[in-house]
Amino acid sequence: MGIPACLRTPLPPLMVWRIFFTSGVEPCYVLDHVKVNYLAERIMVTLYEGSRRGALTQGCIALAVFKAVDVRLDQPIGRRTFGDGAPG
């Protein structure tokens, strides 16, 4: 299931975007992968979270951490807008 993105910022030359999101503390909560869907009017970015192997055998604290990931686009943005692919 996707996790919500908070903010998107372009980095020169606009083919890389920094996506900010809130997650938990590693190793219990780590970014697993990013999926980008290129639609006619939108670029949908979905962030997927998981945990490191062995993390479930230790205690995980409930603490929010502000994180970021740089996403390289395969297509120019053009007039499209960004959409968050996370449900809700």
PDB file with SEQRES, HELIX, SHEET and CRYST1 records, atoms N, CA, C and O in Angstrom:
SEQRES   1 A   88  MET GLY ILE PRO ALA CYS LEU ARG THR PRO LEU PRO PRO          
SEQRES   2 A   88  LEU MET VAL TRP ARG ILE PHE PHE THR SER GLY VAL GLU          
SEQRES   3 A   88  PRO CYS TYR VAL LEU ASP HIS VAL LYS VAL ASN TYR LEU          
SEQRES   4 A   88  ALA GLU ARG ILE MET VAL THR LEU TYR GLU GLY SER ARG          
SEQRES   5 A   88  ARG GLY ALA LEU THR GLN GLY CYS ILE ALA LEU ALA VAL          
SEQRES   6 A   88  PHE LYS ALA VAL ASP VAL ARG LEU ASP GLN PRO ILE GLY          
SEQRES   7 A   88  ARG ARG THR PHE GLY ASP GLY ALA PRO GLY                      
HELIX    1 AA1 ALA A   55  THR A   57  5                                   3    
SHEET    1 AA1 3 ALA A   5  LEU A  11  0                                        
SHEET    2 AA1 3 VAL A  16  SER A  23 -1                                        
SHEET    3 AA1 3 VAL A  65  ARG A  72 -1                                        
SHEET    1 AA2 3 VAL A  30  TYR A  38  0                                        
SHEET    2 AA2 3 ARG A  42  GLY A  50 -1                                        
SHEET    3 AA2 3 THR A  81  ASP A  84  1                                        
CRYST1    1.000    1.000    1.000  90.00  90.00  90.00 P 1           1          
ATOM      1  N   MET A   1       0.845  -1.172   0.000  1.00  0.00           N  
ATOM      2  CA  MET A   1       0.000   0.000   0.000  1.00  0.00           C  
ATOM      3  C   MET A   1       0.891   1.236   0.000  1.00  0.00           C  
ATOM      4  O   MET A   1       1.917   1.263   0.680  1.00  0.00           O  
ATOM      5  N   GLY A   2       0.512   2.239  -0.744  1.00  0.00           N  
ATOM      6  CA  GLY A   2       1.286   3.463  -0.843  1.00  0.00           C  
ATOM      7  C   GLY A   2       1.152   4.335   0.388  1.00  0.00           C  
ATOM      8  O   GLY A   2       0.143   4.288   1.091  1.00  0.00           O  
ATOM      9  N   ILE A   3       2.189   5.138   0.644  1.00  0.00           N  
ATOM     10  CA  ILE A   3       2.158   6.099   1.744  1.00  0.00           C  
ATOM     11  C   ILE A   3       2.065   7.498   1.156  1.00  0.00           C  
ATOM     12  O   ILE A   3       2.622   7.745   0.087  1.00  0.00           O  
ATOM     13  N   PRO A   4       1.369   8.433   1.829  1.00  0.00           N  
ATOM     14  CA  PRO A   4       1.165   9.762   1.260  1.00  0.00           C  
ATOM     15  C   PRO A   4       2.435  10.587   1.177  1.00  0.00           C  
ATOM     16  O   PRO A   4       3.274  10.554   2.078  1.00  0.00           O  
ATOM     17  N   ALA A   5       2.564  11.323   0.094  1.00  0.00           N  
ATOM     18  CA  ALA A   5       3.642  12.296  -0.069  1.00  0.00           C  
ATOM     19  C   ALA A   5       3.165  13.634   0.462  1.00  0.00           C  
ATOM     20  O   ALA A   5       1.986  13.967   0.348  1.00  0.00           O  
ATOM     21  N   CYS A   6       4.075  14.403   1.042  1.00  0.00           N  
ATOM     22  CA  CYS A   6       3.712  15.688   1.636  1.00  0.00           C  
ATOM     23  C   CYS A   6       3.960  16.857   0.695  1.00  0.00           C  
ATOM     24  O   CYS A   6       3.171  17.801   0.658  1.00  0.00           O  
ATOM     25  N   LEU A   7       5.046  16.804  -0.062  1.00  0.00           N  
ATOM     26  CA  LEU A   7       5.480  17.954  -0.848  1.00  0.00           C  
ATOM     27  C   LEU A   7       6.391  17.470  -1.958  1.00  0.00           C  
ATOM     28  O   LEU A   7       7.109  16.483  -1.800  1.00  0.00           O  
ATOM     29  N   ARG A   8       6.359  18.173  -3.090  1.00  0.00           N  
ATOM     30  CA  ARG A   8       7.234  17.844  -4.206  1.00  0.00           C  
ATOM     31  C   ARG A   8       7.993  19.098  -4.625  1.00  0.00           C  
ATOM     32  O   ARG A   8       7.410  20.177  -4.729  1.00  0.00           O  
ATOM     33  N   THR A   9       9.293  18.953  -4.865  1.00  0.00           N  
ATOM     34  CA  THR A   9      10.129  20.087  -5.251  1.00  0.00           C  
ATOM     35  C   THR A   9      10.977  19.692  -6.457  1.00  0.00           C  
ATOM     36  O   THR A   9      11.635  18.652  -6.429  1.00  0.00           O  
ATOM     37  N   PRO A  10      10.972  20.517  -7.534  1.00  0.00           N  
ATOM     38  CA  PRO A  10      11.803  20.186  -8.697  1.00  0.00           C  
ATOM     39  C   PRO A  10      13.274  20.491  -8.418  1.00  0.00           C  
ATOM     40  O   PRO A  10      13.605  21.448  -7.718  1.00  0.00           O  
ATOM     41  N   LEU A  11      14.144  19.660  -8.978  1.00  0.00           N  
ATOM     42  CA  LEU A  11      15.581  19.891  -8.919  1.00  0.00           C  
ATOM     43  C   LEU A  11      16.072  20.061 -10.351  1.00  0.00           C  
ATOM     44  O   LEU A  11      15.602  19.351 -11.240  1.00  0.00           O  
ATOM     45  N   PRO A  12      16.995  20.972 -10.601  1.00  0.00           N  
ATOM     46  CA  PRO A  12      17.483  21.164 -11.975  1.00  0.00           C  
ATOM     47  C   PRO A  12      17.990  19.854 -12.545  1.00  0.00           C  
ATOM     48  O   PRO A  12      18.667  19.127 -11.818  1.00  0.00           O  
ATOM     49  N   PRO A  13      17.720  19.507 -13.762  1.00  0.00           N  
ATOM     50  CA  PRO A  13      17.024  20.249 -14.814  1.00  0.00           C  
ATOM     51  C   PRO A  13      15.546  19.872 -14.935  1.00  0.00           C  
ATOM     52  O   PRO A  13      15.057  19.730 -16.055  1.00  0.00           O  
ATOM     53  N   LEU A  14      14.845  19.711 -13.870  1.00  0.00           N  
ATOM     54  CA  LEU A  14      13.406  19.422 -13.795  1.00  0.00           C  
ATOM     55  C   LEU A  14      13.031  17.988 -14.153  1.00  0.00           C  
ATOM     56  O   LEU A  14      11.844  17.668 -14.214  1.00  0.00           O  
ATOM     57  N   MET A  15      13.986  17.136 -14.384  1.00  0.00           N  
ATOM     58  CA  MET A  15      13.684  15.720 -14.608  1.00  0.00           C  
ATOM     59  C   MET A  15      13.833  14.930 -13.312  1.00  0.00           C  
ATOM     60  O   MET A  15      13.550  13.733 -13.273  1.00  0.00           O  
ATOM     61  N   VAL A  16      14.277  15.598 -12.260  1.00  0.00           N  
ATOM     62  CA  VAL A  16      14.395  14.987 -10.941  1.00  0.00           C  
ATOM     63  C   VAL A  16      13.539  15.801  -9.974  1.00  0.00           C  
ATOM     64  O   VAL A  16      13.644  17.026  -9.911  1.00  0.00           O  
ATOM     65  N   TRP A  17      12.705  15.109  -9.236  1.00  0.00           N  
ATOM     66  CA  TRP A  17      11.854  15.767  -8.235  1.00  0.00           C  
ATOM     67  C   TRP A  17      12.131  15.166  -6.877  1.00  0.00           C  
ATOM     68  O   TRP A  17      12.239  13.948  -6.741  1.00  0.00           O  
ATOM     69  N   ARG A  18      12.247  16.017  -5.869  1.00  0.00           N  
ATOM     70  CA  ARG A  18      12.428  15.549  -4.493  1.00  0.00           C  
ATOM     71  C   ARG A  18      11.046  15.426  -3.861  1.00  0.00           C  
ATOM     72  O   ARG A  18      10.302  16.403  -3.775  1.00  0.00           O  
ATOM     73  N   ILE A  19      10.714  14.223  -3.423  1.00  0.00           N  
ATOM     74  CA  ILE A  19       9.421  13.925  -2.820  1.00  0.00           C  
ATOM     75  C   ILE A  19       9.626  13.789  -1.315  1.00  0.00           C  
ATOM     76  O   ILE A  19      10.431  12.973  -0.866  1.00  0.00           O  
ATOM     77  N   PHE A  20       8.907  14.580  -0.545  1.00  0.00           N  
ATOM     78  CA  PHE A  20       8.986  14.534   0.916  1.00  0.00           C  
ATOM     79  C   PHE A  20       7.811  13.725   1.456  1.00  0.00           C  
ATOM     80  O   PHE A  20       6.707  13.774   0.913  1.00  0.00           O  
ATOM     81  N   PHE A  21       8.061  12.983   2.529  1.00  0.00           N  
ATOM     82  CA  PHE A  21       7.007  12.169   3.121  1.00  0.00           C  
ATOM     83  C   PHE A  21       7.326  11.921   4.592  1.00  0.00           C  
ATOM     84  O   PHE A  21       8.459  12.112   5.032  1.00  0.00           O  
ATOM     85  N   THR A  22       6.328  11.499   5.335  1.00  0.00           N  
ATOM     86  CA  THR A  22       6.500  11.152   6.739  1.00  0.00           C  
ATOM     87  C   THR A  22       6.442   9.643   6.878  1.00  0.00           C  
ATOM     88  O   THR A  22       5.577   8.986   6.298  1.00  0.00           O  
ATOM     89  N   SER A  23       7.363   9.106   7.647  1.00  0.00           N  
ATOM     90  CA  SER A  23       7.442   7.661   7.836  1.00  0.00           C  
ATOM     91  C   SER A  23       7.846   7.397   9.276  1.00  0.00           C  
ATOM     92  O   SER A  23       7.912   8.312  10.097  1.00  0.00           O  
ATOM     93  N   GLY A  24       8.114   6.139   9.567  1.00  0.00           N  
ATOM     94  CA  GLY A  24       8.563   5.755  10.894  1.00  0.00           C  
ATOM     95  C   GLY A  24      10.075   5.634  10.964  1.00  0.00           C  
ATOM     96  O   GLY A  24      10.780   5.993  10.021  1.00  0.00           O  
ATOM     97  N   VAL A  25      10.559   5.137  12.065  1.00  0.00           N  
ATOM     98  CA  VAL A  25      11.980   5.009  12.325  1.00  0.00           C  
ATOM     99  C   VAL A  25      12.524   3.727  11.692  1.00  0.00           C  
ATOM    100  O   VAL A  25      11.900   2.669  11.772  1.00  0.00           O  
ATOM    101  N   GLU A  26      13.701   3.838  11.061  1.00  0.00           N  
ATOM    102  CA  GLU A  26      14.371   2.657  10.510  1.00  0.00           C  
ATOM    103  C   GLU A  26      14.907   1.805  11.656  1.00  0.00           C  
ATOM    104  O   GLU A  26      15.261   2.359  12.696  1.00  0.00           O  
ATOM    105  N   PRO A  27      14.979   0.526  11.518  1.00  0.00           N  
ATOM    106  CA  PRO A  27      14.746  -0.305  10.342  1.00  0.00           C  
ATOM    107  C   PRO A  27      13.308  -0.789  10.212  1.00  0.00           C  
ATOM    108  O   PRO A  27      12.989  -1.566   9.313  1.00  0.00           O  
ATOM    109  N   CYS A  28      12.445  -0.331  11.106  1.00  0.00           N  
ATOM    110  CA  CYS A  28      11.060  -0.807  11.072  1.00  0.00           C  
ATOM    111  C   CYS A  28      10.273  -0.235   9.896  1.00  0.00           C  
ATOM    112  O   CYS A  28       9.371  -0.892   9.376  1.00  0.00           O  
ATOM    113  N   TYR A  29      10.607   0.983   9.474  1.00  0.00           N  
ATOM    114  CA  TYR A  29       9.908   1.640   8.373  1.00  0.00           C  
ATOM    115  C   TYR A  29      10.944   2.213   7.413  1.00  0.00           C  
ATOM    116  O   TYR A  29      11.643   3.172   7.743  1.00  0.00           O  
ATOM    117  N   VAL A  30      11.040   1.622   6.227  1.00  0.00           N  
ATOM    118  CA  VAL A  30      11.975   2.097   5.209  1.00  0.00           C  
ATOM    119  C   VAL A  30      11.240   2.205   3.876  1.00  0.00           C  
ATOM    120  O   VAL A  30      10.271   1.488   3.629  1.00  0.00           O  
ATOM    121  N   LEU A  31      11.706   3.097   3.035  1.00  0.00           N  
ATOM    122  CA  LEU A  31      11.136   3.225   1.701  1.00  0.00           C  
ATOM    123  C   LEU A  31      11.544   2.004   0.891  1.00  0.00           C  
ATOM    124  O   LEU A  31      12.733   1.735   0.718  1.00  0.00           O  
ATOM    125  N   ASP A  32      10.561   1.270   0.399  1.00  0.00           N  
ATOM    126  CA  ASP A  32      10.817   0.054  -0.364  1.00  0.00           C  
ATOM    127  C   ASP A  32      11.051   0.382  -1.835  1.00  0.00           C  
ATOM    128  O   ASP A  32      12.070  -0.009  -2.405  1.00  0.00           O  
ATOM    129  N   HIS A  33      10.114   1.096  -2.448  1.00  0.00           N  
ATOM    130  CA  HIS A  33      10.270   1.481  -3.843  1.00  0.00           C  
ATOM    131  C   HIS A  33       9.306   2.611  -4.185  1.00  0.00           C  
ATOM    132  O   HIS A  33       8.396   2.935  -3.422  1.00  0.00           O  
ATOM    133  N   VAL A  34       9.535   3.198  -5.354  1.00  0.00           N  
ATOM    134  CA  VAL A  34       8.714   4.299  -5.864  1.00  0.00           C  
ATOM    135  C   VAL A  34       8.183   3.880  -7.228  1.00  0.00           C  
ATOM    136  O   VAL A  34       8.931   3.384  -8.070  1.00  0.00           O  
ATOM    137  N   LYS A  35       6.890   4.085  -7.437  1.00  0.00           N  
ATOM    138  CA  LYS A  35       6.274   3.777  -8.729  1.00  0.00           C  
ATOM    139  C   LYS A  35       5.790   5.084  -9.357  1.00  0.00           C  
ATOM    140  O   LYS A  35       5.143   5.894  -8.693  1.00  0.00           O  
ATOM    141  N   VAL A  36       6.105   5.283 -10.633  1.00  0.00           N  
ATOM    142  CA  VAL A  36       5.682   6.481 -11.356  1.00  0.00           C  
ATOM    143  C   VAL A  36       4.815   6.041 -12.529  1.00  0.00           C  
ATOM    144  O   VAL A  36       5.250   5.250 -13.366  1.00  0.00           O  
ATOM    145  N   ASN A  37       3.588   6.555 -12.589  1.00  0.00           N  
ATOM    146  CA  ASN A  37       2.674   6.295 -13.709  1.00  0.00           C  
ATOM    147  C   ASN A  37       2.508   7.587 -14.499  1.00  0.00           C  
ATOM    148  O   ASN A  37       2.160   8.626 -13.938  1.00  0.00           O  
ATOM    149  N   TYR A  38       2.756   7.519 -15.790  1.00  0.00           N  
ATOM    150  CA  TYR A  38       2.656   8.685 -16.661  1.00  0.00           C  
ATOM    151  C   TYR A  38       1.307   8.659 -17.360  1.00  0.00           C  
ATOM    152  O   TYR A  38       1.079   7.841 -18.251  1.00  0.00           O  
ATOM    153  N   LEU A  39       0.421   9.548 -16.959  1.00  0.00           N  
ATOM    154  CA  LEU A  39      -0.904   9.663 -17.563  1.00  0.00           C  
ATOM    155  C   LEU A  39      -0.934  10.897 -18.459  1.00  0.00           C  
ATOM    156  O   LEU A  39       0.004  11.695 -18.446  1.00  0.00           O  
ATOM    157  N   ALA A  40      -1.993  11.058 -19.228  1.00  0.00           N  
ATOM    158  CA  ALA A  40      -2.084  12.174 -20.172  1.00  0.00           C  
ATOM    159  C   ALA A  40      -2.038  13.537 -19.472  1.00  0.00           C  
ATOM    160  O   ALA A  40      -1.385  14.461 -19.956  1.00  0.00           O  
ATOM    161  N   GLU A  41      -2.728  13.661 -18.336  1.00  0.00           N  
ATOM    162  CA  GLU A  41      -2.804  14.956 -17.662  1.00  0.00           C  
ATOM    163  C   GLU A  41      -2.102  15.000 -16.319  1.00  0.00           C  
ATOM    164  O   GLU A  41      -1.996  16.065 -15.711  1.00  0.00           O  
ATOM    165  N   ARG A  42      -1.615  13.841 -15.840  1.00  0.00           N  
ATOM    166  CA  ARG A  42      -0.974  13.784 -14.521  1.00  0.00           C  
ATOM    167  C   ARG A  42       0.190  12.817 -14.526  1.00  0.00           C  
ATOM    168  O   ARG A  42       0.263  11.895 -15.338  1.00  0.00           O  
ATOM    169  N   ILE A  43       1.090  13.052 -13.601  1.00  0.00           N  
ATOM    170  CA  ILE A  43       2.138  12.090 -13.294  1.00  0.00           C  
ATOM    171  C   ILE A  43       1.867  11.630 -11.871  1.00  0.00           C  
ATOM    172  O   ILE A  43       1.977  12.410 -10.925  1.00  0.00           O  
ATOM    173  N   MET A  44       1.512  10.358 -11.726  1.00  0.00           N  
ATOM    174  CA  MET A  44       1.162   9.805 -10.422  1.00  0.00           C  
ATOM    175  C   MET A  44       2.395   9.154  -9.802  1.00  0.00           C  
ATOM    176  O   MET A  44       3.007   8.266 -10.397  1.00  0.00           O  
ATOM    177  N   VAL A  45       2.752   9.605  -8.599  1.00  0.00           N  
ATOM    178  CA  VAL A  45       3.907   9.061  -7.884  1.00  0.00           C  
ATOM    179  C   VAL A  45       3.389   8.346  -6.636  1.00  0.00           C  
ATOM    180  O   VAL A  45       2.672   8.930  -5.824  1.00  0.00           O  
ATOM    181  N   THR A  46       3.764   7.074  -6.499  1.00  0.00           N  
ATOM    182  CA  THR A  46       3.362   6.282  -5.332  1.00  0.00           C  
ATOM    183  C   THR A  46       4.603   5.794  -4.609  1.00  0.00           C  
ATOM    184  O   THR A  46       5.479   5.176  -5.214  1.00  0.00           O  
ATOM    185  N   LEU A  47       4.677   6.071  -3.312  1.00  0.00           N  
ATOM    186  CA  LEU A  47       5.782   5.617  -2.474  1.00  0.00           C  
ATOM    187  C   LEU A  47       5.332   4.375  -1.713  1.00  0.00           C  
ATOM    188  O   LEU A  47       4.229   4.342  -1.168  1.00  0.00           O  
ATOM    189  N   TYR A  48       6.182   3.360  -1.677  1.00  0.00           N  
ATOM    190  CA  TYR A  48       5.864   2.121  -0.973  1.00  0.00           C  
ATOM    191  C   TYR A  48       6.851   1.919   0.177  1.00  0.00           C  
ATOM    192  O   TYR A  48       8.060   2.087   0.017  1.00  0.00           O  
ATOM    193  N   GLU A  49       6.318   1.563   1.313  1.00  0.00           N  
ATOM    194  CA  GLU A  49       7.102   1.413   2.530  1.00  0.00           C  
ATOM    195  C   GLU A  49       7.133  -0.045   2.956  1.00  0.00           C  
ATOM    196  O   GLU A  49       6.189  -0.797   2.716  1.00  0.00           O  
ATOM    197  N   GLY A  50       8.222  -0.427   3.584  1.00  0.00           N  
ATOM    198  CA  GLY A  50       8.360  -1.775   4.122  1.00  0.00           C  
ATOM    199  C   GLY A  50       9.247  -1.722   5.348  1.00  0.00           C  
ATOM    200  O   GLY A  50       9.429  -0.664   5.952  1.00  0.00           O  
ATOM    201  N   SER A  51       9.794  -2.860   5.711  1.00  0.00           N  
ATOM    202  CA  SER A  51      10.724  -2.910   6.844  1.00  0.00           C  
ATOM    203  C   SER A  51      11.922  -3.757   6.441  1.00  0.00           C  
ATOM    204  O   SER A  51      11.827  -4.620   5.568  1.00  0.00           O  
ATOM    205  N   ARG A  52      13.044  -3.497   7.088  1.00  0.00           N  
ATOM    206  CA  ARG A  52      14.244  -4.288   6.808  1.00  0.00           C  
ATOM    207  C   ARG A  52      14.091  -5.682   7.393  1.00  0.00           C  
ATOM    208  O   ARG A  52      13.386  -5.888   8.381  1.00  0.00           O  
ATOM    209  N   ARG A  53      14.753  -6.615   6.776  1.00  0.00           N  
ATOM    210  CA  ARG A  53      14.737  -8.000   7.238  1.00  0.00           C  
ATOM    211  C   ARG A  53      15.211  -8.048   8.691  1.00  0.00           C  
ATOM    212  O   ARG A  53      16.248  -7.477   9.029  1.00  0.00           O  
ATOM    213  N   GLY A  54      14.469  -8.713   9.524  1.00  0.00           N  
ATOM    214  CA  GLY A  54      14.816  -8.836  10.930  1.00  0.00           C  
ATOM    215  C   GLY A  54      14.271  -7.734  11.812  1.00  0.00           C  
ATOM    216  O   GLY A  54      14.384  -7.812  13.035  1.00  0.00           O  
ATOM    217  N   ALA A  55      13.680  -6.706  11.216  1.00  0.00           N  
ATOM    218  CA  ALA A  55      13.179  -5.571  12.002  1.00  0.00           C  
ATOM    219  C   ALA A  55      11.998  -5.961  12.886  1.00  0.00           C  
ATOM    220  O   ALA A  55      11.787  -5.367  13.943  1.00  0.00           O  
ATOM    221  N   LEU A  56      11.236  -6.948  12.456  1.00  0.00           N  
ATOM    222  CA  LEU A  56      10.049  -7.325  13.216  1.00  0.00           C  
ATOM    223  C   LEU A  56      10.377  -8.087  14.494  1.00  0.00           C  
ATOM    224  O   LEU A  56       9.495  -8.318  15.321  1.00  0.00           O  
ATOM    225  N   THR A  57      11.631  -8.478  14.662  1.00  0.00           N  
ATOM    226  CA  THR A  57      12.022  -9.191  15.872  1.00  0.00           C  
ATOM    227  C   THR A  57      12.508  -8.242  16.963  1.00  0.00           C  
ATOM    228  O   THR A  57      12.876  -8.681  18.053  1.00  0.00           O  
ATOM    229  N   GLN A  58      12.509  -6.953  16.676  1.00  0.00           N  
ATOM    230  CA  GLN A  58      12.924  -5.972  17.672  1.00  0.00           C  
ATOM    231  C   GLN A  58      11.788  -4.998  17.928  1.00  0.00           C  
ATOM    232  O   GLN A  58      10.823  -4.949  17.165  1.00  0.00           O  
ATOM    233  N   GLY A  59      11.897  -4.239  18.979  1.00  0.00           N  
ATOM    234  CA  GLY A  59      10.866  -3.254  19.293  1.00  0.00           C  
ATOM    235  C   GLY A  59      10.933  -2.072  18.342  1.00  0.00           C  
ATOM    236  O   GLY A  59      12.012  -1.562  18.040  1.00  0.00           O  
ATOM    237  N   CYS A  60       9.782  -1.648  17.879  1.00  0.00           N  
ATOM    238  CA  CYS A  60       9.698  -0.500  16.974  1.00  0.00           C  
ATOM    239  C   CYS A  60       8.956   0.626  17.688  1.00  0.00           C  
ATOM    240  O   CYS A  60       7.826   0.442  18.142  1.00  0.00           O  
ATOM    241  N   ILE A  61       9.589   1.785  17.786  1.00  0.00           N  
ATOM    242  CA  ILE A  61       8.950   2.911  18.450  1.00  0.00           C  
ATOM    243  C   ILE A  61       8.023   3.633  17.474  1.00  0.00           C  
ATOM    244  O   ILE A  61       8.244   3.618  16.263  1.00  0.00           O  
ATOM    245  N   ALA A  62       6.999   4.255  18.009  1.00  0.00           N  
ATOM    246  CA  ALA A  62       6.044   5.012  17.199  1.00  0.00           C  
ATOM    247  C   ALA A  62       6.481   6.472  17.182  1.00  0.00           C  
ATOM    248  O   ALA A  62       6.068   7.269  18.024  1.00  0.00           O  
ATOM    249  N   LEU A  63       7.327   6.807  16.205  1.00  0.00           N  
ATOM    250  CA  LEU A  63       7.875   8.151  16.083  1.00  0.00           C  
ATOM    251  C   LEU A  63       7.874   8.530  14.613  1.00  0.00           C  
ATOM    252  O   LEU A  63       8.372   7.774  13.779  1.00  0.00           O  
ATOM    253  N   ALA A  64       7.321   9.690  14.284  1.00  0.00           N  
ATOM    254  CA  ALA A  64       7.286  10.138  12.895  1.00  0.00           C  
ATOM    255  C   ALA A  64       8.600  10.816  12.521  1.00  0.00           C  
ATOM    256  O   ALA A  64       9.162  11.589  13.297  1.00  0.00           O  
ATOM    257  N   VAL A  65       9.080  10.507  11.306  1.00  0.00           N  
ATOM    258  CA  VAL A  65      10.316  11.079  10.790  1.00  0.00           C  
ATOM    259  C   VAL A  65      10.016  11.663   9.410  1.00  0.00           C  
ATOM    260  O   VAL A  65       9.383  11.008   8.582  1.00  0.00           O  
ATOM    261  N   PHE A  66      10.468  12.893   9.162  1.00  0.00           N  
ATOM    262  CA  PHE A  66      10.296  13.541   7.870  1.00  0.00           C  
ATOM    263  C   PHE A  66      11.434  13.074   6.971  1.00  0.00           C  
ATOM    264  O   PHE A  66      12.603  13.247   7.314  1.00  0.00           O  
ATOM    265  N   LYS A  67      11.103  12.479   5.816  1.00  0.00           N  
ATOM    266  CA  LYS A  67      12.096  11.909   4.907  1.00  0.00           C  
ATOM    267  C   LYS A  67      11.902  12.467   3.504  1.00  0.00           C  
ATOM    268  O   LYS A  67      10.901  13.124   3.220  1.00  0.00           O  
ATOM    269  N   ALA A  68      12.878  12.197   2.622  1.00  0.00           N  
ATOM    270  CA  ALA A  68      12.790  12.629   1.234  1.00  0.00           C  
ATOM    271  C   ALA A  68      13.446  11.598   0.331  1.00  0.00           C  
ATOM    272  O   ALA A  68      14.359  10.881   0.742  1.00  0.00           O  
ATOM    273  N   VAL A  69      12.969  11.538  -0.900  1.00  0.00           N  
ATOM    274  CA  VAL A  69      13.565  10.675  -1.918  1.00  0.00           C  
ATOM    275  C   VAL A  69      13.575  11.454  -3.231  1.00  0.00           C  
ATOM    276  O   VAL A  69      12.614  12.153  -3.549  1.00  0.00           O  
ATOM    277  N   ASP A  70      14.662  11.332  -3.992  1.00  0.00           N  
ATOM    278  CA  ASP A  70      14.747  11.959  -5.309  1.00  0.00           C  
ATOM    279  C   ASP A  70      14.262  10.964  -6.356  1.00  0.00           C  
ATOM    280  O   ASP A  70      14.720   9.823  -6.410  1.00  0.00           O  
ATOM    281  N   VAL A  71      13.327  11.419  -7.187  1.00  0.00           N  
ATOM    282  CA  VAL A  71      12.725  10.570  -8.216  1.00  0.00           C  
ATOM    283  C   VAL A  71      13.074  11.143  -9.585  1.00  0.00           C  
ATOM    284  O   VAL A  71      12.741  12.286  -9.898  1.00  0.00           O  
ATOM    285  N   ARG A  72      13.748  10.335 -10.392  1.00  0.00           N  
ATOM    286  CA  ARG A  72      14.099  10.755 -11.758  1.00  0.00           C  
ATOM    287  C   ARG A  72      12.969  10.356 -12.695  1.00  0.00           C  
ATOM    288  O   ARG A  72      12.568   9.193 -12.736  1.00  0.00           O  
ATOM    289  N   LEU A  73      12.458  11.327 -13.447  1.00  0.00           N  
ATOM    290  CA  LEU A  73      11.367  11.075 -14.383  1.00  0.00           C  
ATOM    291  C   LEU A  73      11.913  10.612 -15.723  1.00  0.00           C  
ATOM    292  O   LEU A  73      12.973  11.062 -16.158  1.00  0.00           O  
ATOM    293  N   ASP A  74      11.186   9.708 -16.379  1.00  0.00           N  
ATOM    294  CA  ASP A  74      11.567   9.202 -17.697  1.00  0.00           C  
ATOM    295  C   ASP A  74      10.961  10.033 -18.822  1.00  0.00           C  
ATOM    296  O   ASP A  74      11.374   9.927 -19.977  1.00  0.00           O  
ATOM    297  N   GLN A  75       9.982  10.859 -18.474  1.00  0.00           N  
ATOM    298  CA  GLN A  75       9.304  11.699 -19.462  1.00  0.00           C  
ATOM    299  C   GLN A  75       9.259  13.132 -18.951  1.00  0.00           C  
ATOM    300  O   GLN A  75       9.217  13.357 -17.742  1.00  0.00           O  
ATOM    301  N   PRO A  76       9.269  14.111 -19.868  1.00  0.00           N  
ATOM    302  CA  PRO A  76       9.128  15.503 -19.440  1.00  0.00           C  
ATOM    303  C   PRO A  76       7.749  15.744 -18.819  1.00  0.00           C  
ATOM    304  O   PRO A  76       6.773  15.082 -19.173  1.00  0.00           O  
ATOM    305  N   ILE A  77       7.687  16.678 -17.908  1.00  0.00           N  
ATOM    306  CA  ILE A  77       6.429  16.988 -17.225  1.00  0.00           C  
ATOM    307  C   ILE A  77       5.449  17.673 -18.168  1.00  0.00           C  
ATOM    308  O   ILE A  77       4.257  17.367 -18.166  1.00  0.00           O  
ATOM    309  N   GLY A  78       5.954  18.593 -18.968  1.00  0.00           N  
ATOM    310  CA  GLY A  78       5.076  19.346 -19.863  1.00  0.00           C  
ATOM    311  C   GLY A  78       4.031  20.108 -19.066  1.00  0.00           C  
ATOM    312  O   GLY A  78       4.368  20.808 -18.112  1.00  0.00           O  
ATOM    313  N   ARG A  79       2.779  19.979 -19.445  1.00  0.00           N  
ATOM    314  CA  ARG A  79       1.673  20.665 -18.761  1.00  0.00           C  
ATOM    315  C   ARG A  79       1.009  19.780 -17.694  1.00  0.00           C  
ATOM    316  O   ARG A  79       0.022  20.175 -17.073  1.00  0.00           O  
ATOM    317  N   ARG A  80       1.554  18.605 -17.499  1.00  0.00           N  
ATOM    318  CA  ARG A  80       0.958  17.687 -16.519  1.00  0.00           C  
ATOM    319  C   ARG A  80       1.203  18.162 -15.095  1.00  0.00           C  
ATOM    320  O   ARG A  80       2.158  18.888 -14.817  1.00  0.00           O  
ATOM    321  N   THR A  81       0.321  17.737 -14.203  1.00  0.00           N  
ATOM    322  CA  THR A  81       0.487  18.010 -12.780  1.00  0.00           C  
ATOM    323  C   THR A  81       0.889  16.718 -12.086  1.00  0.00           C  
ATOM    324  O   THR A  81       0.788  15.630 -12.653  1.00  0.00           O  
ATOM    325  N   PHE A  82       1.343  16.860 -10.852  1.00  0.00           N  
ATOM    326  CA  PHE A  82       1.677  15.691 -10.048  1.00  0.00           C  
ATOM    327  C   PHE A  82       0.480  15.250  -9.259  1.00  0.00           C  
ATOM    328  O   PHE A  82      -0.317  16.067  -8.797  1.00  0.00           O  
ATOM    329  N   GLY A  83       0.356  13.940  -9.106  1.00  0.00           N  
ATOM    330  CA  GLY A  83      -0.677  13.368  -8.257  1.00  0.00           C  
ATOM    331  C   GLY A  83      -0.049  12.380  -7.306  1.00  0.00           C  
ATOM    332  O   GLY A  83       0.937  11.723  -7.644  1.00  0.00           O  
ATOM    333  N   ASP A  84      -0.612  12.270  -6.119  1.00  0.00           N  
ATOM    334  CA  ASP A  84      -0.140  11.319  -5.116  1.00  0.00           C  
ATOM    335  C   ASP A  84      -0.898  10.019  -5.327  1.00  0.00           C  
ATOM    336  O   ASP A  84      -2.128  10.005  -5.277  1.00  0.00           O  
ATOM    337  N   GLY A  85      -0.185   8.934  -5.561  1.00  0.00           N  
ATOM    338  CA  GLY A  85      -0.821   7.650  -5.831  1.00  0.00           C  
ATOM    339  C   GLY A  85      -1.267   6.899  -4.588  1.00  0.00           C  
ATOM    340  O   GLY A  85      -1.864   5.828  -4.695  1.00  0.00           O  
ATOM    341  N   ALA A  86      -0.983   7.451  -3.401  1.00  0.00           N  
ATOM    342  CA  ALA A  86      -1.386   6.778  -2.167  1.00  0.00           C  
ATOM    343  C   ALA A  86      -2.895   6.863  -1.994  1.00  0.00           C  
ATOM    344  O   ALA A  86      -3.499   7.880  -2.335  1.00  0.00           O  
ATOM    345  N   PRO A  87      -3.518   5.798  -1.465  1.00  0.00           N  
ATOM    346  CA  PRO A  87      -4.963   5.862  -1.241  1.00  0.00           C  
ATOM    347  C   PRO A  87      -5.315   6.858  -0.159  1.00  0.00           C  
ATOM    348  O   PRO A  87      -4.534   7.115   0.757  1.00  0.00           O  
ATOM    349  N   GLY A  88      -6.515   7.417  -0.287  1.00  0.00           N  
ATOM    350  CA  GLY A  88      -7.019   8.332   0.749  1.00  0.00           C  
ATOM    351  C   GLY A  88      -6.710   9.689   0.439  1.00  0.00           C  
ATOM    352  O   GLY A  88      -7.058  10.592   1.200  1.00  0.00           O  
TER     353      GLY A  88                                                      
END                                                                             
